[in-house]
Amino acid sequence: MPALLIINYGDILDQEQLDAYRGPANEILVNDFGGKPTVFTSETLNMGEGYGSGAHTVAIEYESVEAAQAAYDSEAYQDILGQRLAATRSGFAIVVPTST
């Protein structure tokens, strides 16, 4: 079953650091693990439920939950994840199974 890796974050604290993360993140999450970018926006609407979300959302489709988790958990991605976390405020990453 296909799955989406959804990454969301709020305020950008360090644009230069975030830009440095994006190239390698794309290489790893898309090229190395076969992800298909489906959403890249800075216009996410927070509907006021739960703890909320930031305005920035990326969604990448994978062939399975396992593939999405493998991409996120990969050593290569984990090595650069700290850049995004340090460069942004309040975020989350989730894997959502989808049906076709």
C-alpha positions as CSV (number, residue, x, y, z in Angstrom):
1,M,0.0,0.0,0.0
2,P,1.4,3.4,-0.9
3,A,2.3,5.9,1.9
4,L,3.1,9.5,2.3
5,L,5.9,10.9,4.4
6,I,4.6,14.3,5.6
7,I,7.0,16.8,7.1
8,N,5.7,20.0,8.5
9,Y,7.3,22.9,10.2
10,G,6.6,26.4,11.3
11,D,8.7,29.5,11.5
12,I,12.0,29.5,9.6
13,L,14.7,30.5,12.1
14,D,17.7,30.2,9.7
15,Q,16.9,30.2,6.0
16,E,20.6,29.6,5.0
17,Q,20.7,26.4,7.2
18,L,17.3,25.3,5.8
19,D,18.5,25.8,2.2
20,A,21.6,23.8,3.0
21,Y,19.4,20.9,4.2
22,R,17.0,20.9,1.3
23,G,19.4,19.7,-1.4
24,P,20.7,16.7,0.4
25,A,17.3,15.9,1.9
26,N,15.8,15.8,-1.7
27,E,18.7,13.6,-2.9
28,I,18.1,11.1,0.0
29,L,14.3,11.1,0.3
30,V,13.5,11.3,-3.4
31,N,16.4,10.0,-5.4
32,D,18.0,7.4,-3.1
33,F,14.7,6.0,-1.8
34,G,12.4,6.4,-4.8
35,G,10.1,9.0,-3.3
36,K,7.8,11.1,-5.4
37,P,7.2,14.6,-4.2
38,T,3.5,15.5,-4.1
39,V,3.3,18.6,-2.0
40,F,5.8,21.4,-1.3
41,T,4.0,24.5,0.1
42,S,4.4,27.3,2.6
43,E,0.7,27.9,2.7
44,T,-0.5,25.1,5.0
45,L,-3.7,26.1,6.9
46,N,-3.9,25.3,10.6
47,M,-7.5,24.3,11.4
48,G,-7.0,24.8,15.1
49,E,-7.2,21.2,16.3
50,G,-4.6,19.6,18.5
51,Y,-1.2,21.2,18.8
52,G,-1.4,22.8,15.4
53,S,1.0,22.8,12.6
54,G,3.3,25.1,10.8
55,A,2.8,26.8,7.4
56,H,5.4,24.7,5.6
57,T,4.6,21.2,4.5
58,V,6.3,18.6,2.3
59,A,4.7,15.3,1.3
60,I,6.6,12.6,-0.5
61,E,4.9,9.4,-1.8
62,Y,6.5,6.0,-1.4
63,E,5.4,2.5,-2.6
64,S,4.8,1.4,1.0
65,V,4.9,2.5,4.7
66,E,8.1,0.5,5.1
67,A,9.8,2.4,2.2
68,A,8.8,5.7,3.7
69,Q,10.0,4.7,7.1
70,A,13.3,3.4,5.7
71,A,13.9,6.7,3.9
72,Y,13.2,8.7,7.1
73,D,15.2,6.4,9.3
74,S,18.1,6.1,7.0
75,E,21.5,6.9,8.3
76,A,22.0,9.5,5.6
77,Y,18.8,11.3,6.4
78,Q,19.3,11.2,10.1
79,D,22.8,12.7,9.6
80,I,21.2,15.9,8.1
81,L,17.9,16.0,10.0
82,G,19.4,18.2,12.7
83,Q,19.9,21.0,10.2
84,R,16.1,21.2,9.6
85,L,15.3,20.9,13.3
86,A,17.7,23.7,14.1
87,A,16.6,25.9,11.3
88,T,12.8,25.7,11.9
89,R,10.4,25.9,14.8
90,S,7.7,23.4,15.8
91,G,7.2,20.6,13.4
92,F,6.4,17.0,12.9
93,A,7.0,14.1,10.5
94,I,4.4,11.4,10.0
95,V,3.9,8.4,7.6
96,V,0.3,8.0,6.4
97,P,-0.7,4.9,4.5
98,T,-2.8,5.7,1.4
99,S,-5.1,3.7,-0.8
100,T,-5.0,3.8,-4.5
